[in-house]
Amino acid sequence: MKSFRKALCSAGILASLALSGCGGGGQPDGYGNFESTEIIVSSESSGKLLSFPVEEGEKLDKGAIAALVDTTQLHFSLQQLLAQQKGMKTKKPSLRAESGIYRQQRNNLQQDVRRYRRLVAEGAAPARQLEELENQVKVVDRQIASVATRNPEVDQEVRSIEAQILQLRDQIARSAVVNPSKGVVLATYAEEGELTSYGKPLYRIADLESMYLRVYLSLSQLASVALGDSVDVLVDGEKPAEHTLSGRVSWISSKAEFTPKIIQTREDRVSMVYAVKVLVKNPDGLLKIGMPGEIRFRKAEEQ
């Protein structure tokens, strides 16, 4: 009877050791901390913050207007450019009319030139008058050429003003800060009424509905991991590893590094490991940035 109990005890110990060595139970296969993709939203224009209702902990939808920057001076500049554009465009008809007048003068002078040539040939008019008329034709030709060269200059000026108008309208549009991604505001860096400038951070936001657990695995463990693999993610509650969530391997580093200093023991810190990101859905808000977690590999049939 004693030998039978001893055999049962030995079998239980072996079974326990076998379970502790596999991914489904025993020691975790990796430790790490949860993180999220954080975005720092900055101002794209300079001026007074007319509106900035964003608060820490607030949920913002993608495309929501998070802030408004004063655009009064931009609007004044835009009105000035529009007036310049209108003035330049009115020059085109004036140039066409001026060119038409010169061409008519040239036609009249050419008729006089032809008539005086006949008179000079017949000896009825002095050659000096013919030369004066021919010189007048040359002057009018230069005036016509001058008007023709001013047309491209006006066109170029109009295009330049149009580009400046587009630039100002783009700056005015960017004065409304549009939230780039759905998420929770983690921190704010400005207050309504303050002066802001281009590139100044206004707030930081992150999508907490999808979190990443960054763990570090040894080279020997990488053979058991592939992109897209499903793993069990365990987080603490009132008890250690109380909650079990489903995760999926989304990134594996191709470069080894020393174990981060968050690992307590010196022996582990000098080991070479590979960073791995595990994507975990967090619709209930259980997971927080910086919270510790651990993973356990699943068996092939559990994938």
TIDODREN-421671 format. One record per residue: residue in one letter; x negated, y negated, z negated of N, C-alpha, C in turn; residue number from 1. Coordinates in pm, whole numbers, plus 32768, in hexadecimal, padded with zeros to 4 digits. Each point is the difference from the previous one (the first is absolute). Last residue first. Layout:
N
REC A X Y Z X Y Z X Y Z NUM
...
END
This chain:
303
REC Q 819B 7551 8C20 7FEB 7F85 804E 8080 7FD8 8049 303
REC E 7FA5 8194 7EED 804D 7F93 7FC5 7FF7 7F7F 8051 302
REC E 7F11 819B 8062 808E 8018 8016 8058 7F92 7FC7 301
REC A 7E24 7FF6 7FC6 8021 7FF3 808D 8097 8011 8018 300
REC K 7F71 7F4D 7E23 7FDB 8075 804E 8033 7FEF 808F 299
REC R 7F8C 7E50 7ED8 8066 8066 8011 7FC7 8075 804F 298
REC F 7F07 7E84 7EAD 8013 8034 8087 8071 8067 7FFF 297
REC R 7FCF 7E59 7EB4 7FE7 8090 8004 8021 8031 808C 296
REC I 7F8A 7E0A 7EE5 803C 8050 806A 7FDE 8093 7FEA 295
REC E 803B 7E0A 7ED3 7FAD 8073 8026 804A 8050 806A 294
REC G 7FE6 7DE9 7EFB 804B 8072 8030 7FA1 8070 8025 293
REC P 803C 7DDE 7F07 7FB5 807A 8021 805C 806E 8032 292
REC M 8047 7DDE 803E 8028 8072 7FAC 7FAF 807B 8026 291
REC G 7FF0 7E4E 80E3 7F9E 801C 7F99 8021 8075 7FA6 290
REC I 818F 7F1B 80F3 7F77 7FEE 802F 7F9F 8014 7F8B 289
REC K 81D4 8100 7FED 7FCE 7F77 7FF7 7F70 7FFD 8032 288
REC L 81E4 8153 800D 7F70 7FEC 800D 7FDD 7F6C 7FFD 287
REC L 81C7 808B 7FE9 7FBA 8045 7F94 7F6A 7FDF 8002 286
REC G 818A 7F71 8125 7FA6 7FA6 7FB8 7FB6 8041 7F8C 285
REC D 813C 80B6 815A 8036 7FE1 7F7B 7FA5 7FA5 7FAF 284
REC P 7F8F 80A9 81BE 807C 7FB4 8009 8037 7FD4 7F79 283
REC N 7E41 80C0 80DB 801A 7FCD 7F79 8082 7FAF 7FFE 282
REC K 7EA1 817F 8129 8075 7FAA 8000 8024 7FD9 7F70 281
REC V 7E11 8084 80C9 806C 802E 7FA8 8072 7F9B 8008 280
REC L 7E00 80A4 80F1 8076 7FAB 8009 8071 803C 7FAD 279
REC V 7DD7 8023 7FE2 8079 8051 8005 8077 7FA1 7FFC 278
REC K 7DC6 7FF6 8073 807C 7FB9 7FDE 8077 805D 8013 277
REC V 7DCC 8031 7F96 8076 8032 8047 8079 7FB0 7FD2 276
REC A 7DB1 800C 7FEF 807F 7FC3 7FDB 806F 8036 8059 275
REC Y 7E2B 80F8 7F62 8043 7FC2 8072 8087 7FCA 7FD1 274
REC V 7DFE 806D 7F00 808B 8026 8018 8034 7FB7 807A 273
REC M 7E2C 8080 7EB5 802D 7FC8 807F 808C 8036 801E 272
REC S 7F0C 7FB0 7E0B 8025 805F 8068 802D 7FB5 807D 271
REC V 7F87 7F44 7E4C 7F91 800B 805F 801E 8062 8070 270
REC R 8137 7FAB 7E98 7FE7 7F81 8045 7F91 800D 8067 269
REC D 807D 8169 7ED6 805D 7FEE 806E 7FE1 7F83 8051 268
REC E 7F00 805B 7E80 7FEA 806B 8061 805B 7FEF 8078 267
REC R 8028 7EE0 7E8A 7F8E 7FDE 8053 7FEB 8069 806C 266
REC T 81EC 7F9B 7F2A 7F85 8049 7FE4 7F92 7FDC 8062 265
REC Q 81BD 7F36 801F 7FBD 7FE5 7F81 7F79 8044 7FF1 264
REC I 8117 7F23 81A9 7FE9 8086 7FCB 7FA3 7FF3 7F88 263
REC I 8057 7E87 80F7 8073 801D 7FAC 7FFA 808E 7FCA 262
REC K 7EC2 7F40 8138 7FE0 7FF7 7F71 8078 8017 7FA5 261
REC P 7FCF 80E5 81F7 8010 7F7C 7FC2 7FEA 8004 7F69 260
REC T 7F0A 8153 8157 807D 7FF9 7FB6 800D 7F78 7FBC 259
REC F 7EDE 801C 81B9 7FF4 8029 7F75 8087 7FF0 7FBB 258
REC E 7FFE 8066 820C 7FD9 7F95 7FA5 7FF0 8038 7F74 257
REC A 8049 808C 8242 7FF5 8023 7F72 7FD3 7F87 7FB0 256
REC K 811E 8011 81DB 7F80 7FDE 7FC4 8001 8021 7F6B 255
REC S 8177 8018 812F 7F9A 804A 8049 7F75 7FEA 7FC5 254
REC S 8213 7FF5 7F29 7F88 7FB5 8021 7F9C 805B 8048 253
REC I 821A 8024 8006 7F8D 8044 7FC3 7F84 7FB4 802C 252
REC W 8249 7FCC 7FEE 7F7B 7FCD 8028 7F96 804D 7FB4 251
REC S 81D6 8061 7FD2 800A 7FA1 8070 7F78 7FCF 8031 250
REC V 811F 819E 7EDA 7F7B 7FCB 8019 8005 7FA9 807D 249
REC R 81A0 8055 7EAF 7FCA 802E 807F 7F7B 7FBB 8018 248
REC G 817F 808C 7E4D 7FA9 7FA3 8046 7FCA 803D 8080 247
REC S 8191 802E 7E52 7FC8 8037 807B 7FAD 7F95 8045 246
REC L 805E 8041 7DDA 8033 7FC4 807B 7FBD 8042 8078 245
REC T 805D 8037 7DC6 7FC1 803A 8076 8043 7FC8 807D 244
REC H 7FC2 7F89 7DC7 8048 7FEF 807E 7FAF 803B 8073 243
REC E 7F53 8013 7E43 808E 8022 7FEF 804C 7FFD 8085 242
REC A 7E17 7FD0 7F47 8029 8041 807D 8092 802A 7FFD 241
REC P 7F85 7F7B 7E29 7FA0 8002 806F 8036 8050 8077 240
REC K 8163 7F14 7EC3 7FA0 806D 7FF2 7F9F 7FFA 8075 239
REC E 8142 7EC0 7FE9 7FF1 800F 7F70 7F9D 806F 7FE0 238
REC G 7FA4 7F98 81C3 8078 7FC1 7FCB 7FF1 7FFA 7F68 237
REC D 7EA5 8047 81D2 8025 800C 7F74 8085 7FBB 7FE5 236
REC V 7F6F 80EB 81DC 7FEB 7F85 7FB4 8034 8013 7F73 235
REC L 7F72 8121 81ED 802F 8003 7F77 7FDE 7F7D 7FBA 234
REC V 8040 80F7 8208 7FC8 7F8D 7FB9 803F 7FFC 7F75 233
REC D 7FAA 8178 81AD 804E 7FD9 7F8C 7FB7 7F90 7FB8 232
REC V 7FE7 8068 8221 7FC6 8021 7F7E 8061 7FD6 7F93 231
REC S 7FC7 8054 8246 8053 7FDC 7F8E 7FBC 802E 7F7F 230
REC D 7F1E 7F73 81F3 801F 8068 7F9D 8058 7FC9 7F92 229
REC G 7F3B 7EFF 8172 808A 802F 800C 8026 806C 7F9E 228
REC L 7E03 7FCF 8079 8061 7F95 8010 808B 803A 8015 227
REC A 7EB3 812A 7EEC 8008 7FCE 8089 8067 7F91 8005 226
REC V 7ED3 8163 7E8F 8052 7F8A 8018 7FFA 7FDB 8094 225
REC S 7EFD 8159 7F13 808C 8021 7FE2 8060 7F8F 8023 224
REC A 7E21 7FE2 802E 8028 8070 8055 8093 8025 7FEB 223
REC L 7F1E 7EBB 7EF3 8031 7FCC 807F 802D 806F 805E 222
REC Q 7F2D 8045 7E4B 8092 7FF4 8001 8036 7FD1 8086 221
REC S 7E29 8023 7FAD 803B 8086 8003 8098 7FFB 8005 220
REC L 7F05 7E6F 7FD2 7FF3 8038 8087 8041 8089 8009 219
REC S 80CE 7EC0 7E90 7F79 802E 8021 7FFE 803B 808C 218
REC L 8156 7E75 7F59 7FEE 8090 8006 7F70 8021 8025 217
REC Y 8163 7E5F 7F3D 7F7A 801E 8030 7FE9 8096 7FF6 216
REC V 81C4 7E8E 8033 7FB9 8064 7FB1 7F79 801B 8041 215
REC R 81C2 7E9C 8009 7F78 8012 8032 7FB7 805F 7FA0 214
REC L 8211 7F90 8089 7FAB 8031 7F93 7F77 801C 803C 213
REC Y 81B0 7EB3 809B 7F91 8059 8023 7FB6 8027 7F81 212
REC M 8219 7F4F 8091 7F83 7FEC 7FB6 7F99 8065 8031 211
REC S 81F8 7F0D 807D 7FA0 8063 8031 7F7B 7FE3 7FBE 210
REC E 815F 7EF5 7F8B 8050 8077 801C 7FAC 8070 803C 209
REC L 7F6F 7E38 7F8F 7FF2 8063 7F96 8057 807B 8016 208
REC D 7F0F 7E5A 8119 8071 805B 800D 7FED 8071 7F9C 207
REC A 7F40 7DF7 7FD5 7FE0 808C 8020 8081 8050 8008 206
REC I 7F0E 7DDD 7FDA 8074 8059 8007 7FD2 808C 8025 205
REC R 7F5F 7DE3 7F52 7FD3 8086 8026 8077 805F 7FF5 204
REC Y 7FB9 7DC2 8059 802B 806E 7FAA 7FCA 8083 8037 203
REC L 7F61 7E4A 8091 807B 7FD9 7FBB 8031 806F 7FA2 202
REC P 7E0D 7F4C 80F9 805B 806C 7FD8 8078 7FCA 7FB3 201
REC K 7EE9 7EEF 8181 8009 800C 7F6F 8062 806F 7FDA 200
REC G 7F96 7F60 81CA 7FB4 8070 7FCA 8008 800F 7F6A 199
REC Y 806F 7E27 80BD 7FF8 8075 8057 7FA7 806B 7FC1 198
REC S 80EA 7EBE 7EA7 7FAD 7FEC 8077 7FFB 8081 8050 197
REC T 813A 7EDE 7E62 7FBE 8079 802F 7FB1 7FDF 807E 196
REC L 80F7 7F04 7E34 7FC8 7FF3 8086 7FB8 8081 8024 195
REC E 81B0 7FE9 7EA6 7F70 7FF2 800D 7FDA 7FE8 8092 194
REC G 81C1 805D 7F6E 7FD7 7F76 7FEA 7F6C 7FE8 800C 193
REC E 80B0 81E0 7F73 804A 7FA2 8053 7FDA 7F71 7FDE 192
REC E 7E98 817D 7FA8 807F 7FD4 7FC8 8041 7F9E 8060 191
REC A 7E78 81B8 800A 8024 7F74 8018 8086 7FE2 7FBF 190
REC Y 7F30 81B7 8018 7F8A 7FAB 7FEF 801E 7F6C 8017 189
REC T 80E7 8212 7F70 800F 7F83 804B 7F8A 7FA6 7FDE 188
REC A 8077 823D 7FF7 7FC9 7F87 7FC1 801B 7F89 805B 187
REC L 80C2 81B0 8055 7FA9 8025 7F8F 7FCB 7F87 7FB7 186
REC V 81C3 8087 813C 7F9B 7F98 7FEA 7FB0 8025 7F83 185
REC V 80F4 8162 8151 8011 7FBD 7F7F 7F8F 7F9C 7FEF 184
REC G 80DB 80BC 81E8 7FB6 802B 7F8B 8022 7FAE 7F85 183
REC K 8000 8012 824F 8059 801B 7F8F 7FAF 8030 7F89 182
REC S 7F29 7EBA 8175 801A 808D 7FE3 805E 800C 7F89 181
REC P 7F62 7E56 80C0 7FDB 805F 8069 802A 808F 7FE8 180
REC N 80CA 7DFA 7F8E 7FCB 8074 7FBB 7FE2 8071 8063 179
REC V 7FF4 7DEB 806C 8055 8076 8010 7FBF 8077 7FBC 178
REC V 7FF0 7DC8 7FF2 7FB3 8079 7FE3 805F 8078 8001 177
REC A 8004 7E10 80F0 805A 805B 7FB8 7FB6 8085 7FEE 176
REC S 7F24 7EC4 80ED 8015 7FBF 7F7E 8067 804C 7FAE 175
REC R 7F8A 8063 81CC 7FB3 8047 7F9A 800B 7FBF 7F76 174
REC A 80D1 7F37 817B 803F 8083 7FE8 7FB7 804C 7F91 173
REC I 7F47 7E6A 808E 807E 7FE7 7FB8 8045 8084 7FE0 172
REC Q 7E7F 8012 8109 7FDE 7FDD 7F76 807E 7FE6 7FAD 171
REC D 8039 804F 81CC 7FD4 807A 7FBD 7FDC 7FE4 7F6E 170
REC R 8067 7E95 810D 807A 804D 7FE4 7FDF 8084 7FBD 169
REC L 7E99 7EF2 808E 8047 7FC4 7F8F 807F 804D 7FDD 168
REC Q 7F0D 808A 817C 7FB2 8017 7F87 8046 7FC7 7F86 167
REC L 80B8 7FAD 81A9 8012 808D 7FDA 7FB5 801F 7F7E 166
REC I 7FC1 7E57 80B5 808A 800D 7FCF 801A 8090 7FD3 165
REC Q 7E68 7FA1 80D2 8002 7FC9 7F78 808B 800B 7FC2 164
REC A 7FCE 807F 81C1 7FBA 805F 7FA9 8000 7FD0 7F6F 163
REC E 80B1 7EE0 8148 8059 8073 7FEB 7FBF 8068 7FA6 162
REC I 7EFD 7E8F 8086 8065 7FD8 7F9E 8060 8073 7FE3 161
REC S 7EC0 8043 814E 7FBF 7FF3 7F7F 8063 7FDC 7F93 160
REC R 8094 800A 81C0 7FE8 8088 7FCD 7FBE 7FFC 7F76 159
REC V 8040 7E66 80DC 8082 8039 7FDA 7FEE 808C 7FC6 158
REC E 7E86 7F2E 80B2 8027 7FC0 7F82 8086 8037 7FCF 157
REC Q 7F67 808A 81A4 7FAC 8038 7F97 8025 7FC7 7F78 156
REC D 80D5 7F4F 817B 802C 808B 7FE9 7FB0 803F 7F8F 155
REC V 7F7F 7E54 808D 8080 7FFA 7FB9 8031 808E 7FE1 154
REC E 7E81 7FDE 8103 7FE3 7FD0 7F79 807F 7FFA 7FAD 153
REC P 801E 806D 81CF 7FCE 806F 7FAD 7FE1 7FD5 7F71 152
REC N 808E 7EA1 8125 8068 8066 7FEC 7FCE 8078 7FAE 151
REC R 7EE7 7E91 809A 8042 7FEB 7F7E 806C 8067 7FE5 150
REC T 7F0E 7FE9 81A0 7FAB 8036 7F95 803F 7FEE 7F76 149
REC A 80DB 7F4D 8180 7FFF 8093 8008 7FAB 803E 7F92 148
REC V 800B 7E2A 8034 807F 8030 7FC8 8002 8099 7FFF 147
REC S 7E91 7F37 80D1 7FFC 7FE8 7F6F 807F 8032 7FBC 146
REC A 7FE4 800A 81D6 7FAD 8068 7FC5 7FF9 7FF1 7F69 145
REC I 80DF 7EB1 80F3 804D 807E 8006 7FB1 8072 7FBF 144
REC Q 7F26 7E66 802B 806A 7FF6 7F9B 8056 807F 7FFE 143
REC R 7EB6 7FD4 814C 7FC1 8016 7F7D 8069 7FF9 7F91 142
REC D 8091 7F9F 81B1 7FDD 808E 7FF8 7FC0 8020 7F78 141
REC V 8059 7E3D 806A 807B 8048 7FDE 7FE5 8096 7FF5 140
REC V 7E9C 7EF2 808E 8022 7FE1 7F74 807D 804D 7FD4 139
REC K 7F80 801E 81C5 7FA3 804A 7FAA 801E 7FE8 7F6C 138
REC V 80F1 7F07 813E 8029 808E 8004 7FA6 8053 7FA6 137
REC Q 7F8D 7E40 803D 8077 800C 7FAA 8033 8090 7FFC 136
REC N 7EA2 7F98 8129 7FD0 8001 7F75 8075 800B 7F9D 135
REC E 8066 7FD5 81C7 7FC5 8084 7FE7 7FC9 800A 7F72 134
REC L 80A5 7E5E 808D 806E 8061 7FF3 7FC9 808D 7FE3 133
REC E 7EC8 7EAB 805A 8043 7FE8 7F7F 8071 8064 7FE9 132
REC E 7F22 8007 81A0 7FAA 8036 7F95 8041 7FED 7F77 131
REC L 80D4 7F40 8176 800B 8092 8003 7FAD 803F 7F91 130
REC Q 7FE0 7E32 803F 8081 8022 7FC5 8015 8099 7FFD 129
REC R 7E80 7F52 80DC 7FF7 7FF1 7F6E 8083 8026 7FBC 128
REC A 7FC4 7FE9 81DF 7FDD 8082 7FC3 7FFB 7FF9 7F68 127
REC P 8144 7EB6 812F 7F73 8011 7FDA 7FE9 8088 7FBC 126
REC A 8178 7FAB 8183 7FEE 7FEF 7F6F 7F6E 8016 7FDE 125
REC A 80A0 8027 81C3 8065 7FA3 7FCC 7FF3 7FE8 7F6B 124
REC G 7F0F 812F 8148 7FC2 7F7E 7FE8 8060 7F9A 7FCA 123
REC E 8036 81E3 8066 802D 7FA5 8068 7FC4 7F75 7FF0 122
REC A 7FA3 814E 7EC2 7FD4 8037 8080 8027 7FA4 8074 121
REC V 809A 7F98 7E53 7F70 7FE8 8009 7FCB 8032 8086 120
REC L 81C0 8056 7F9F 7FEB 7F71 8016 7F6D 7FDF 800F 119
REC R 807E 81B8 7F93 8027 7FE2 808A 7FE5 7F6C 8021 118
REC R 7FB5 808A 7E4A 7F9D 803F 8058 8022 7FE4 8093 117
REC Y 812B 7F77 7EB1 7F8E 7FA6 8010 7F92 803C 8057 116
REC R 817E 8109 7F99 8028 7F8D 8051 7F8A 7FA2 8019 115
REC R 7FC6 8174 7EE1 8012 802C 808B 8024 7F8A 805D 114
REC V 7FE0 7FAC 7E32 7F7C 8020 8036 800C 802A 8092 113
REC D 818A 7FB5 7F08 7FBE 7F81 8023 7F78 801A 8040 112
REC Q 80E6 8172 7F5D 8047 7FCB 8074 7FC0 7F7C 8030 111
REC Q 7F5F 80C0 7E78 7FD3 804C 8074 8048 7FD2 807F 110
REC L 807F 7F47 7E5F 7F7E 7FCF 802C 7FCE 804A 807C 109
REC N 8192 808F 7F38 8011 7F7A 803C 7F7C 7FCB 8035 108
REC N 7FF8 8197 7F15 8043 8011 8080 8010 7F79 8048 107
REC R 7F53 7FFD 7E4B 7F9E 8038 805F 803F 8011 808A 106
REC Q 8112 7F79 7E9B 7FA6 7F94 8028 7F9B 8031 8068 105
REC Q 8118 813F 7F44 804B 7FAB 805A 7FAB 7F8A 8030 104
REC R 7F4B 811C 7EC1 8008 8046 8080 804F 7FAC 8066 103
REC Y 7FE0 7F66 7E40 7F7F 7FF6 8046 8005 8043 8089 102
REC I 817C 8026 7EEC 7FED 7F75 802B 7F7E 7FF1 804F 101
REC G 805D 81A2 7F39 8057 7FE6 8073 7FF1 7F73 8036 100
REC S 7F20 807E 7E72 7FC2 803E 8074 8052 7FE7 807F 99
REC E 80B2 7F71 7E69 7F8C 7FAE 8023 7FBA 8039 807C 98
REC A 8165 80F6 7F4B 8031 7F84 803E 7F8C 7FA8 802C 97
REC R 7F98 8188 7F18 8037 8022 8084 8032 7F83 8048 96
REC L 7F6C 7FD1 7E47 7F8F 801A 8059 8031 8023 808C 95
REC S 8141 7FC7 7EB0 7FBF 7F81 801F 7F8C 8012 8060 94
REC P 80E4 817F 7F59 804E 7FB8 8066 7FC1 7F7A 8026 93
REC K 7F1D 80F0 7EAA 8001 804A 807F 8056 7FBA 8069 92
REC K 7FDF 7F6D 7E34 7F97 7FCF 8059 8002 8045 8088 91
REC T 8118 8075 7E87 8037 7F93 8051 7F97 7FC6 805F 90
REC K 7F8B 8154 7EC9 8053 8038 806B 803E 7F92 8057 89
REC M 7EFF 7F8D 7E7F 7FAB 8035 806A 8053 8037 8074 88
REC G 80E3 7F61 7E7F 7FBE 7F93 8047 7FA9 8032 8073 87
REC K 80CC 813C 7EE2 8066 7FBE 8051 7FC2 7F8F 8053 86
REC Q 7EEB 80DB 7ECA 8022 8059 806E 8066 7FBE 805E 85
REC Q 7F92 7F23 7E72 7F92 7FFA 8060 801C 8057 807A 84
REC A 8132 8013 7E9F 8008 7F7E 8042 7F91 7FF1 8067 83
REC L 7FFC 817D 7EF6 8071 8007 805D 8011 7F7C 804A 82
REC L 7EBD 8017 7EAA 7FD6 804A 8077 8070 800B 8067 81
REC Q 8061 7F3A 7E60 7FA0 7FAE 8049 7FD4 8045 8082 80
REC Q 8111 80EB 7ED4 804D 7F97 8044 7FA4 7FA6 8051 79
REC L 7F36 814A 7EF5 8048 803C 806F 804F 7F97 804E 78
REC S 7F27 7F82 7E72 7F9E 8018 806B 8042 803B 807B 77
REC F 8109 7FCB 7E82 7FDA 7F7D 8036 7F9E 800F 8074 76
REC H 8075 8183 7F15 806F 7FD3 8052 7FE3 7F77 803D 75
REC L 7ECC 80B3 7ECF 7FFD 804C 807D 8070 7FD4 805D 74
REC Q 7FEF 7F4E 7E4E 7F98 7FC7 8054 7FF5 8049 8085 73
REC T 8136 80AC 7EC2 8024 7F78 802A 7F99 7FC5 8060 72
REC T 8041 81C3 7F12 7FD5 7FEF 808C 801C 7F72 8033 71
REC D 7FC4 8154 7E1B 802E 7F82 803B 7FC6 7FEC 808C 70
REC V 8054 81EC 7F3A 7F9D 7F96 7FF1 8032 7F84 804A 69
REC L 80DA 81DE 7F1A 800B 7F99 8066 7F9C 7F91 7FE1 68
REC A 8061 823B 7F84 7FD5 7F79 7FDD 8014 7FA3 8076 67
REC A 8092 81CD 8003 7FC9 7FFD 7F79 7FD8 7F73 7FD3 66
REC I 815A 8115 8164 7FB6 7F83 7FF4 7FD2 7FF1 7F6F 65
REC A 8056 81E4 8101 803C 7F9C 7FA9 7FA7 7F83 7FFC 64
REC G 7F9A 81A6 80E9 803F 7F94 804B 8040 7F95 7FAC 63
REC K 7FCA 81DC 7F2C 7FAE 7FD2 806F 804D 7F97 8050 62
REC D 8076 8032 7DFA 8010 804A 807D 7FA1 7FC8 806A 61
REC L 7FD3 8005 7DD0 8013 7FB0 8078 800E 805C 8079 60
REC K 8016 7FF9 7DB8 7FFC 804F 807B 8020 7FA6 8077 59
REC E 7F1C 7F83 7E0A 8071 7FF4 805B 7FEC 8058 807B 58
REC G 7EBE 7FB5 7E95 8060 806B 7FE7 8078 7FFD 805D 57
REC E 7F0C 7E38 7FBC 7FC0 8082 7FEA 8069 8068 7FDB 56
REC E 8092 7E5E 812F 7FDA 801C 7F76 7FC2 808B 7FF5 55
REC V 809B 7E56 8180 7FCE 8088 7FE6 7FD4 800C 7F6E 54
REC P 80B1 7E76 8108 8051 8042 7F99 7FCD 8089 7FD6 53
REC F 7F78 7E2C 80FC 7FB4 807A 7FE5 8046 804C 7F8F 52
REC S 8011 7E1A 8150 804D 806E 7FC7 7FA6 8079 7FEF 51
REC L 7F4C 7E60 8087 8087 7FD1 7FE5 8055 806A 7FBC 50
REC L 7DE8 7F95 8027 805C 8072 7FFB 808A 7FCE 7FD9 49
REC K 7E7A 7EDF 810B 8043 8017 7F7F 805F 8077 800A 48
REC G 7E51 7FF1 8147 8069 7FA2 7FD9 803A 8023 7F79 47
REC S 7EFB 8109 81BF 7FDC 7FAC 7F8D 8071 7F9F 7FE3 46
REC S 7FEE 820D 80E8 8001 7F71 801B 7FE0 7FB6 7F80 45
REC E 8032 81D9 8016 7FC7 7FEA 8085 8007 7F6D 8029 44
REC S 7FEC 813C 7E17 803E 7F94 804C 7FBA 7FF1 8087 43
REC S 800B 81E4 7F05 7FC5 7F7B 7FF4 804E 7F9B 8054 42
REC V 8013 820F 7F08 8042 7FA6 805F 7FCD 7F72 7FE8 41
REC I 7F51 820E 7F9E 7FFC 7F78 7FCC 8037 7FA3 806D 40
REC I 8044 8225 7F90 7FF0 7F96 8064 8000 7F7A 7FB8 39
REC E 7FB5 823D 7F94 8022 7F7A 7FD4 7FE1 7F9A 806D 38
REC T 805C 822B 7FB0 7FCB 7FA0 8061 8032 7F74 7FDB 37
REC S 7FB5 8175 7E81 805D 7FE0 806B 7FBD 7F9E 805F 36
REC E 7F8D 8194 7E5E 7FEC 7F7D 803B 8065 7FEC 806E 35
REC F 7F66 8164 7E41 805C 7FD7 8069 7FDE 7F72 802E 34
REC N 7E9E 8177 7F37 805C 7F97 7FD7 8053 7FD4 8079 33
REC G 7EF1 81ED 7F65 7FF2 7F7E 803F 8063 7F9C 7FC8 32
REC Y 7F34 8236 8020 8034 7F94 7FAE 7FF1 7F7D 804D 31
REC G 801A 823F 8076 7FC8 7F7B 8011 8045 7F99 7FA9 30
REC D 805B 81D8 7FF9 7F97 8004 8066 7FC2 7F77 8017 29
REC P 80E3 80D4 7E26 801C 7FB8 807D 7F8B 800B 8061 28
REC Q 8062 8186 7E92 7FC1 7F7E 800B 8025 7FBD 8085 27
REC G 8152 8171 7F8D 7F7F 7FEE 7FC0 7FCD 7F74 8011 26
REC G 8141 80C8 817C 8008 7FEF 7F70 7F76 7FEE 7FC7 25
REC G 805D 802F 81DD 8086 7FF5 7FCD 8008 7FEE 7F6B 24
REC G 7E6C 8049 811E 8035 7F79 8001 8087 7FF4 7FBE 23
REC C 7E8D 8170 7F5E 8046 7FDF 807B 803C 7F75 7FF6 22
REC G 7F11 80DB 7E93 7FA5 7FEC 8071 8045 7FD9 807F 21
REC S 80E1 806D 7E64 7FB5 7F84 7FEC 7FA3 7FE5 8075 20
REC L 80F8 818F 7FF8 8057 7F8E 8015 7FB5 7F7D 7FF2 19
REC A 7F1B 8192 7FA3 8020 7FFA 808E 8058 7F87 8020 18
REC L 7F98 8061 7E3F 7F8B 7FCC 8046 801D 7FF0 8095 17
REC S 814A 80C8 7EF8 7FF3 7F72 7FDE 7F8C 7FC1 804A 16
REC A 8040 81CF 8026 8068 7FB7 8049 7FF7 7F6B 7FE7 15
REC L 7EE2 811B 7F0E 7FD9 7FFC 808D 8065 7FB1 8052 14
REC I 8064 804E 7E3C 7F90 7FA1 800D 7FD6 7FF2 8091 13
REC G 8149 8140 7F9A 8034 7F77 7FF1 7F94 7F99 8010 12
REC A 7F8A 81C9 7FFE 8046 7FDD 807C 8036 7F73 7FFB 11
REC S 7F3C 80AF 7E7C 7F9A 7FE8 8066 8040 7FD7 8085 10
REC C 811E 807F 7EA3 7FBE 7F81 7FE0 7F98 7FDD 8069 9
REC L 80D2 81A3 801B 805D 7F94 8023 7FC2 7F78 7FE8 8
REC A 7F0C 8178 7F7C 8004 7FF8 8091 805D 7F90 802E 7
REC K 7FEC 8063 7E36 7F82 7FC1 802A 7FFD 7FF0 8098 6
REC R 8165 80E8 7F3F 800C 7F6F 7FE4 7F83 7FB7 802F 5
REC F 7FF8 81D0 8023 8062 7FCB 805D 8011 7F69 7FEE 4
REC S 7EEE 80F4 7ED3 7FBD 7FF1 8082 805F 7FC6 8068 3
REC K 80AC 8062 7E57 7FA6 7F8D 7FF9 7FBC 7FE9 8086 2
REC M 810D 817C 7FD1 8053 7F88 8000 7FAA 7F83 8000 1
END
